[in-house]
Amino acid sequence: MFDGEPDLGRRANGVAAFDTRPLVLPEPLLVEIGYMLGSRASASAEADFLRDVADGLYTVESIFRWCVGALAERLGITRVATLDTRHFPVVKPRHISAFTLLP
């Protein structure tokens, strides 16, 4: 039961059964899920979740580059300082064809 909504768990399982691709989890959410499982379920549930993450059951996505990209887009910035030259180019701004990555 979730906050007085006994139907919520069933509906959530239905969503998971509908699409068998790995769920995408933002990195910061891993900490929250781990904490909730450890404090509200058990250490074993938390360990099972972390094992599932390690086994690739979930796709873990860094949100940092997306936040930086969204802010740069909002402010009209065209050049971004980053050391993430391998992953940052996938961020596609709407106001220019691509960010100029520095250094």
Salt bridges, closest charged atoms under 4 A:
ASP7 OD1 - ARG10 NH2 2.22
ASP7 OD2 - ARG11 NH1 3.82
ASP19 OD2 - ARG21 NH2 2.54
ASP48 OD1 - ARG51 NH2 2.73
GLU61 OE2 - ARG65 NH2 2.80
GLU73 OE1 - ARG94 NH2 3.14
ASP84 OD2 - ARG65 NH1 3.50
ASP84 OD1 - HIS87 ND1 3.17
